[in-house]
Amino acid sequence: MEILGLSLTLLVLFVSFGFMVGVLFGFFGMGGSFLITPTLLLLDYPASVAIGSGLAFYFGTSVIAVLKHYDVGQVDYKLGAILFVVLSIGIELGSRLVFGLEALGVANLVTGVAYVVLLGGIGALFLRRAANLEDEDDTGDEDVDDDDIPAIGQKIQSYTVPPMISLTSGGRASLWTISGAGGSVGLVSGLIGVGGGFIRMPAIYYLIGTPLTAAVGTSLFAGLFSGAFGTFTYGMSGSVDLTVVSLLLVGSALGARIGSAATTIVEEDDVIVYFGLMMVLASLGIGLSELANWLGTSALDLVSVFLLVGSSFAVALMILYQVVKTAGGDDAGAQPAADGGD
């Protein structure tokens, strides 16, 4: 039986997969293009359709997640607008660099290595941060204000190089810092061909120095416009499968709002651990994919996709578990109060 030209199995797969990516997207501020695109490629969709549909999904989910983060005041619009400008410049420079590397015949190698190093490095950085927070808790050092912004972010903010920009989340940052961080992220995004959410959010958190929840919301807002531009570009060439995108968005509409709301429920230590683990496993998965291409075997490709998608499903389930557990605890705590008032 087929619905909308797809088997029932594929229909359920796309809706559930969209929900999972939506949870991660709303929670971490990542577009999910590094999950959607390889999955569509594995299902034998043409590369252009996989990329175009991934960008369209990214744009649609961005709108949903940004609205939810706006509801809880986690978007710095001024910072996001500045980042969008410098991101665009960086992406253009990165794409030109790719053409130069292609002329030298090393573009695929450089892109693959950059993916593995970036994902693994960012994952290790977040896991180290989580370990430091745990050590601080063990020693009884619990300064909430200091924990909101990592030490490196506080150090960078201490250098007052004008012009200075006031951040909605508190504190000030130099326009040069914002431009350098955003431009570097854009350059890498243009080089490896992704939306860059998994780089953009850590850059806002560590380099510009905003609280983690504000970094997630602002990252989503900054990437909203680039997603719209990419969707328009691929859509004009007919490389967007609207059926697939619609099914993914049906699932992600709920998932993104749950993920966004979870940032105010789940402890910061847990957010950092989840993100770090997912990045490290994704790095391993992509590394195996590059090795499979080099060896010319498809077996490792399947393992890499399992690591990439499986780890993301596992992290999404952990986030949902935390939300359900917190909600259950609130209900249990509220019941005696209600009974006592009778």
ROKE-211073 format. One record per residue (C-alpha): residue in one letter; x, y, z. Coordinates in nm, 2 decimals, padded with zeros to 4 digits, always signed. Example, Ala and Ser with C-alpha at 12.3 -4.5 7.8 and 13.67 -1.06 7.14 Angstrom:
BEGIN
res->A east->+01.23 north->-00.45 up->+00.78
res->S east->+01.37 north->-00.11 up->+00.71
***
This chain:
BEGIN
res->M east->+00.00 north->+00.00 up->+00.00
res->E east->+00.13 north->+00.34 up->-00.10
res->I east->+00.04 north->+00.69 up->+00.04
res->L east->+00.17 north->+01.00 up->-00.13
res->G east->+00.38 north->+00.78 up->-00.36
res->L east->+00.56 north->+00.62 up->-00.06
res->S east->+00.52 north->+00.28 up->+00.11
res->L east->+00.37 north->+00.29 up->+00.46
res->T east->+00.70 north->+00.18 up->+00.60
res->L east->+00.88 north->+00.48 up->+00.45
res->L east->+00.60 north->+00.72 up->+00.55
res->V east->+00.63 north->+00.61 up->+00.92
res->L east->+01.01 north->+00.62 up->+00.89
res->F east->+01.02 north->+00.98 up->+00.77
res->V east->+00.77 north->+01.11 up->+01.03
res->S east->+00.95 north->+00.93 up->+01.32
res->F east->+01.29 north->+01.04 up->+01.19
res->G east->+01.17 north->+01.40 up->+01.16
res->F east->+01.05 north->+01.39 up->+01.52
res->M east->+01.38 north->+01.26 up->+01.64
res->V east->+01.58 north->+01.52 up->+01.44
res->G east->+01.33 north->+01.79 up->+01.56
res->V east->+01.40 north->+01.71 up->+01.92
res->L east->+01.78 north->+01.73 up->+01.87
res->F east->+01.74 north->+02.05 up->+01.66
res->G east->+01.53 north->+02.23 up->+01.92
res->F east->+01.76 north->+02.11 up->+02.20
res->F east->+02.10 north->+02.17 up->+02.05
res->G east->+02.03 north->+02.43 up->+01.78
res->M east->+02.17 north->+02.21 up->+01.50
res->G east->+02.00 north->+02.18 up->+01.16
res->G east->+02.03 north->+01.81 up->+01.13
res->S east->+02.16 north->+01.83 up->+00.77
res->F east->+02.44 north->+01.59 up->+00.87
res->L east->+02.17 north->+01.34 up->+00.96
res->I east->+01.90 north->+01.39 up->+00.69
res->T east->+02.13 north->+01.40 up->+00.39
res->P east->+02.32 north->+01.07 up->+00.45
res->T east->+02.00 north->+00.90 up->+00.53
res->L east->+01.83 north->+01.00 up->+00.21
res->L east->+02.15 north->+00.90 up->+00.02
res->L east->+02.13 north->+00.56 up->+00.18
res->L east->+01.77 north->+00.53 up->+00.06
res->D east->+01.90 north->+00.59 up->-00.30
res->Y east->+01.78 north->+00.95 up->-00.34
res->P east->+02.00 north->+01.16 up->-00.58
res->A east->+02.26 north->+01.37 up->-00.41
res->S east->+02.11 north->+01.70 up->-00.52
res->V east->+01.76 north->+01.59 up->-00.39
res->A east->+01.91 north->+01.47 up->-00.06
res->I east->+02.09 north->+01.80 up->-00.01
res->G east->+01.80 north->+02.02 up->-00.13
res->S east->+01.55 north->+01.83 up->+00.08
res->G east->+01.78 north->+01.85 up->+00.39
res->L east->+01.81 north->+02.23 up->+00.35
res->A east->+01.43 north->+02.27 up->+00.31
res->F east->+01.37 north->+02.06 up->+00.62
res->Y east->+01.63 north->+02.27 up->+00.81
res->F east->+01.45 north->+02.59 up->+00.71
res->G east->+01.11 north->+02.46 up->+00.82
res->T east->+01.23 north->+02.33 up->+01.15
res->S east->+01.43 north->+02.65 up->+01.21
res->V east->+01.10 north->+02.85 up->+01.20
res->I east->+00.93 north->+02.61 up->+01.45
res->A east->+01.23 north->+02.60 up->+01.69
res->V east->+01.30 north->+02.98 up->+01.68
res->L east->+00.94 north->+03.05 up->+01.77
res->K east->+00.96 north->+02.82 up->+02.07
res->H east->+01.29 north->+02.98 up->+02.19
res->Y east->+01.14 north->+03.32 up->+02.14
res->D east->+00.85 north->+03.22 up->+02.37
res->V east->+01.10 north->+03.16 up->+02.65
res->G east->+01.33 north->+03.46 up->+02.57
res->Q east->+01.63 north->+03.26 up->+02.45
res->V east->+01.71 north->+03.45 up->+02.12
res->D east->+01.95 north->+03.74 up->+02.09
res->Y east->+01.82 north->+03.89 up->+01.77
res->K east->+02.09 north->+04.16 up->+01.74
res->L east->+02.37 north->+03.91 up->+01.79
res->G east->+02.19 north->+03.67 up->+01.55
res->A east->+02.16 north->+03.94 up->+01.28
res->I east->+02.53 north->+04.03 up->+01.30
res->L east->+02.63 north->+03.66 up->+01.29
res->F east->+02.41 north->+03.61 up->+00.98
res->V east->+02.60 north->+03.88 up->+00.79
res->V east->+02.95 north->+03.75 up->+00.88
res->L east->+02.84 north->+03.38 up->+00.83
res->S east->+02.73 north->+03.46 up->+00.48
res->I east->+03.07 north->+03.62 up->+00.40
res->G east->+03.25 north->+03.32 up->+00.55
res->I east->+03.04 north->+03.07 up->+00.36
res->E east->+03.12 north->+03.25 up->+00.03
res->L east->+03.49 north->+03.24 up->+00.11
res->G east->+03.46 north->+02.87 up->+00.21
res->S east->+03.29 north->+02.78 up->-00.12
res->R east->+03.56 north->+02.95 up->-00.32
res->L east->+03.82 north->+02.75 up->-00.12
res->V east->+03.64 north->+02.43 up->-00.22
res->F east->+03.67 north->+02.52 up->-00.59
res->G east->+04.04 north->+02.58 up->-00.54
res->L east->+04.08 north->+02.24 up->-00.36
res->E east->+03.89 north->+02.07 up->-00.64
res->A east->+04.13 north->+02.21 up->-00.89
res->L east->+04.41 north->+02.05 up->-00.69
res->G east->+04.22 north->+01.72 up->-00.66
res->V east->+04.21 north->+01.71 up->-00.28
res->A east->+03.87 north->+01.85 up->-00.20
res->N east->+03.71 north->+01.52 up->-00.09
res->L east->+04.00 north->+01.43 up->+00.13
res->V east->+04.01 north->+01.77 up->+00.30
res->T east->+03.64 north->+01.78 up->+00.35
res->G east->+03.63 north->+01.43 up->+00.51
res->V east->+03.92 north->+01.50 up->+00.74
res->A east->+03.77 north->+01.84 up->+00.84
res->Y east->+03.44 north->+01.67 up->+00.93
res->V east->+03.60 north->+01.41 up->+01.15
res->V east->+03.84 north->+01.65 up->+01.33
res->L east->+03.57 north->+01.91 up->+01.39
res->L east->+03.30 north->+01.68 up->+01.52
res->G east->+03.55 north->+01.48 up->+01.73
res->G east->+03.72 north->+01.80 up->+01.86
res->I east->+03.39 north->+01.97 up->+01.95
res->G east->+03.26 north->+01.66 up->+02.12
res->A east->+03.58 north->+01.62 up->+02.33
res->L east->+03.56 north->+01.99 up->+02.42
res->F east->+03.21 north->+01.95 up->+02.55
res->L east->+03.28 north->+01.63 up->+02.74
res->R east->+03.58 north->+01.80 up->+02.90
res->R east->+03.36 north->+02.09 up->+03.00
res->A east->+03.11 north->+01.85 up->+03.16
res->A east->+03.39 north->+01.68 up->+03.35
res->N east->+03.51 north->+02.02 up->+03.49
res->L east->+03.15 north->+02.11 up->+03.60
res->E east->+03.12 north->+01.77 up->+03.78
res->D east->+03.45 north->+01.84 up->+03.96
res->E east->+03.33 north->+02.18 up->+04.07
res->D east->+03.01 north->+02.03 up->+04.20
res->D east->+03.21 north->+01.77 up->+04.40
res->T east->+03.42 north->+02.04 up->+04.56
res->G east->+03.11 north->+02.24 up->+04.65
res->D east->+03.20 north->+02.53 up->+04.41
res->E east->+02.86 north->+02.62 up->+04.28
res->D east->+02.86 north->+02.97 up->+04.14
res->V east->+02.57 north->+02.97 up->+03.90
res->D east->+02.66 north->+03.29 up->+03.73
res->D east->+03.01 north->+03.17 up->+03.65
res->D east->+02.87 north->+02.83 up->+03.53
res->D east->+02.64 north->+03.00 up->+03.28
res->I east->+02.93 north->+03.11 up->+03.07
res->P east->+03.24 north->+02.89 up->+03.03
res->A east->+03.58 north->+03.02 up->+03.15
res->I east->+03.71 north->+03.08 up->+02.80
res->G east->+03.40 north->+03.29 up->+02.72
res->Q east->+03.45 north->+03.50 up->+03.03
res->K east->+03.82 north->+03.55 up->+02.94
res->I east->+03.74 north->+03.66 up->+02.59
res->Q east->+03.47 north->+03.90 up->+02.71
res->S east->+03.72 north->+04.06 up->+02.95
res->Y east->+03.91 north->+04.21 up->+02.65
res->T east->+03.72 north->+04.53 up->+02.57
res->V east->+03.81 north->+04.60 up->+02.21
res->P east->+03.56 north->+04.86 up->+02.07
res->P east->+03.31 north->+04.86 up->+01.93
res->M east->+03.14 north->+04.66 up->+02.20
res->I east->+02.80 north->+04.50 up->+02.16
res->S east->+02.55 north->+04.45 up->+02.45
res->L east->+02.42 north->+04.10 up->+02.46
res->T east->+02.05 north->+04.03 up->+02.54
res->S east->+02.15 north->+03.75 up->+02.77
res->G east->+02.38 north->+03.99 up->+02.97
res->G east->+02.74 north->+04.10 up->+02.93
res->R east->+02.91 north->+04.26 up->+02.63
res->A east->+03.12 north->+04.12 up->+02.35
res->S east->+03.35 north->+04.29 up->+02.10
res->L east->+03.22 north->+04.32 up->+01.74
res->W east->+03.56 north->+04.18 up->+01.64
res->T east->+03.51 north->+03.87 up->+01.84
res->I east->+03.16 north->+03.82 up->+01.70
res->S east->+03.29 north->+03.88 up->+01.34
res->G east->+03.59 north->+03.64 up->+01.39
res->A east->+03.38 north->+03.36 up->+01.54
res->G east->+03.09 north->+03.40 up->+01.29
res->G east->+03.33 north->+03.43 up->+00.99
res->S east->+03.53 north->+03.13 up->+01.09
res->V east->+03.21 north->+02.92 up->+01.13
res->G east->+03.09 north->+03.04 up->+00.79
res->L east->+03.42 north->+02.95 up->+00.63
res->V east->+03.41 north->+02.60 up->+00.77
res->S east->+03.04 north->+02.56 up->+00.67
res->G east->+03.12 north->+02.66 up->+00.32
res->L east->+03.42 north->+02.42 up->+00.32
res->I east->+03.24 north->+02.11 up->+00.44
res->G east->+02.89 north->+02.19 up->+00.29
res->V east->+02.66 north->+02.19 up->+00.60
res->G east->+02.45 north->+02.44 up->+00.77
res->G east->+02.71 north->+02.46 up->+01.05
res->G east->+02.48 north->+02.45 up->+01.35
res->F east->+02.70 north->+02.20 up->+01.53
res->I east->+02.99 north->+02.45 up->+01.50
res->R east->+02.78 north->+02.77 up->+01.53
res->M east->+02.63 north->+02.69 up->+01.87
res->P east->+02.96 north->+02.60 up->+02.04
res->A east->+03.12 north->+02.91 up->+01.89
res->I east->+02.85 north->+03.13 up->+02.04
res->Y east->+02.88 north->+02.95 up->+02.37
res->Y east->+03.25 north->+02.93 up->+02.41
res->L east->+03.39 north->+03.23 up->+02.20
res->I east->+03.12 north->+03.50 up->+02.23
res->G east->+03.03 north->+03.39 up->+02.58
res->T east->+02.65 north->+03.35 up->+02.62
res->P east->+02.46 north->+03.11 up->+02.84
res->L east->+02.40 north->+02.77 up->+02.68
res->T east->+02.03 north->+02.81 up->+02.63
res->A east->+02.08 north->+03.16 up->+02.47
res->A east->+02.35 north->+03.01 up->+02.24
res->V east->+02.11 north->+02.74 up->+02.12
res->G east->+01.83 north->+02.99 up->+02.04
res->T east->+02.06 north->+03.25 up->+01.88
res->S east->+02.23 north->+02.98 up->+01.67
res->L east->+01.89 north->+02.88 up->+01.53
res->F east->+01.80 north->+03.24 up->+01.45
res->A east->+02.13 north->+03.30 up->+01.28
res->G east->+02.09 north->+02.99 up->+01.06
res->L east->+01.73 north->+03.06 up->+00.96
res->F east->+01.81 north->+03.29 up->+00.67
res->S east->+02.09 north->+03.08 up->+00.52
res->G east->+01.84 north->+02.78 up->+00.53
res->A east->+01.59 north->+02.99 up->+00.34
res->F east->+01.84 north->+03.09 up->+00.08
res->G east->+01.96 north->+02.73 up->+00.03
res->T east->+01.60 north->+02.60 up->+00.00
res->F east->+01.52 north->+02.86 up->-00.26
res->T east->+01.83 north->+02.78 up->-00.46
res->Y east->+01.78 north->+02.41 up->-00.47
res->G east->+01.40 north->+02.45 up->-00.51
res->M east->+01.44 north->+02.65 up->-00.83
res->S east->+01.63 north->+02.36 up->-00.98
res->G east->+01.36 north->+02.10 up->-00.87
res->S east->+01.59 north->+01.94 up->-00.62
res->V east->+01.35 north->+01.94 up->-00.33
res->D east->+01.12 north->+01.65 up->-00.26
res->L east->+00.82 north->+01.82 up->-00.11
res->T east->+00.66 north->+01.49 up->+00.00
res->V east->+00.96 north->+01.38 up->+00.20
res->V east->+01.01 north->+01.73 up->+00.35
res->S east->+00.65 north->+01.76 up->+00.45
res->L east->+00.66 north->+01.42 up->+00.63
res->L east->+00.98 north->+01.51 up->+00.81
res->L east->+00.83 north->+01.84 up->+00.91
res->V east->+00.51 north->+01.68 up->+01.05
res->G east->+00.72 north->+01.48 up->+01.29
res->S east->+00.97 north->+01.76 up->+01.37
res->A east->+00.69 north->+02.02 up->+01.44
res->L east->+00.63 north->+01.84 up->+01.77
res->G east->+00.99 north->+01.73 up->+01.82
res->A east->+01.14 north->+02.07 up->+01.79
res->R east->+00.90 north->+02.23 up->+02.04
res->I east->+00.97 north->+01.95 up->+02.29
res->G east->+01.35 north->+01.99 up->+02.23
res->S east->+01.33 north->+02.36 up->+02.27
res->A east->+01.13 north->+02.34 up->+02.59
res->A east->+01.37 north->+02.08 up->+02.72
res->T east->+01.66 north->+02.33 up->+02.74
res->T east->+01.48 north->+02.49 up->+03.03
res->I east->+01.42 north->+02.16 up->+03.21
res->V east->+01.74 north->+01.94 up->+03.15
res->E east->+02.04 north->+02.03 up->+03.36
res->E east->+02.33 north->+02.21 up->+03.18
res->D east->+02.57 north->+01.93 up->+03.27
res->D east->+02.34 north->+01.68 up->+03.09
res->V east->+02.30 north->+01.90 up->+02.79
res->I east->+02.68 north->+01.92 up->+02.75
res->V east->+02.73 north->+01.55 up->+02.80
res->Y east->+02.46 north->+01.46 up->+02.54
res->F east->+02.60 north->+01.70 up->+02.28
res->G east->+02.96 north->+01.58 up->+02.34
res->L east->+02.87 north->+01.21 up->+02.31
res->M east->+02.67 north->+01.27 up->+01.99
res->M east->+02.95 north->+01.46 up->+01.83
res->V east->+03.21 north->+01.20 up->+01.91
res->L east->+03.00 north->+00.92 up->+01.78
res->A east->+02.91 north->+01.12 up->+01.47
res->S east->+03.28 north->+01.18 up->+01.41
res->L east->+03.35 north->+00.81 up->+01.44
res->G east->+03.07 north->+00.73 up->+01.19
res->I east->+03.19 north->+00.98 up->+00.93
res->G east->+03.54 north->+00.86 up->+00.98
res->L east->+03.43 north->+00.50 up->+00.90
res->S east->+03.24 north->+00.63 up->+00.59
res->E east->+03.56 north->+00.80 up->+00.46
res->L east->+03.75 north->+00.47 up->+00.53
res->A east->+03.48 north->+00.28 up->+00.34
res->N east->+03.52 north->+00.51 up->+00.04
res->W east->+03.89 north->+00.46 up->+00.05
res->L east->+03.86 north->+00.08 up->+00.08
res->G east->+03.58 north->+00.06 up->-00.17
res->T east->+03.35 north->-00.15 up->+00.07
res->S east->+02.98 north->-00.09 up->+00.15
res->A east->+02.98 north->-00.28 up->+00.48
res->L east->+03.15 north->+00.01 up->+00.67
res->D east->+02.91 north->+00.25 up->+00.51
res->L east->+02.62 north->+00.07 up->+00.69
res->V east->+02.81 north->+00.08 up->+01.02
res->S east->+02.88 north->+00.45 up->+00.98
res->V east->+02.51 north->+00.53 up->+00.91
res->F east->+02.41 north->+00.32 up->+01.21
res->L east->+02.65 north->+00.51 up->+01.43
res->L east->+02.54 north->+00.85 up->+01.29
res->V east->+02.17 north->+00.79 up->+01.31
res->G east->+02.16 north->+00.54 up->+01.60
res->S east->+02.36 north->+00.77 up->+01.83
res->S east->+02.12 north->+01.06 up->+01.75
res->F east->+01.81 north->+00.84 up->+01.82
res->A east->+01.97 north->+00.74 up->+02.16
res->V east->+02.04 north->+01.10 up->+02.26
res->A east->+01.69 north->+01.21 up->+02.16
res->L east->+01.54 north->+00.93 up->+02.37
res->M east->+01.76 north->+01.04 up->+02.67
res->I east->+01.63 north->+01.40 up->+02.63
res->L east->+01.27 north->+01.28 up->+02.61
res->Y east->+01.33 north->+01.06 up->+02.92
res->Q east->+01.46 north->+01.36 up->+03.11
res->V east->+01.15 north->+01.56 up->+03.01
res->V east->+00.91 north->+01.29 up->+03.11
res->K east->+01.09 north->+01.22 up->+03.44
res->T east->+01.08 north->+01.60 up->+03.52
res->A east->+00.72 north->+01.63 up->+03.43
res->G east->+00.63 north->+01.32 up->+03.63
res->G east->+00.82 north->+01.46 up->+03.93
res->D east->+00.63 north->+01.79 up->+03.90
res->D east->+00.30 north->+01.61 up->+03.89
res->A east->+00.39 north->+01.40 up->+04.19
res->G east->+00.49 north->+01.71 up->+04.38
res->A east->+00.18 north->+01.90 up->+04.28
res->Q east->-00.07 north->+01.62 up->+04.39
res->P east->-00.01 north->+01.64 up->+04.77
res->A east->-00.05 north->+02.02 up->+04.76
res->A east->-00.38 north->+01.98 up->+04.58
res->D east->-00.50 north->+01.73 up->+04.83
res->G east->-00.39 north->+01.94 up->+05.12
res->G east->-00.59 north->+02.24 up->+05.00
res->D east->-00.92 north->+02.04 up->+05.01
***
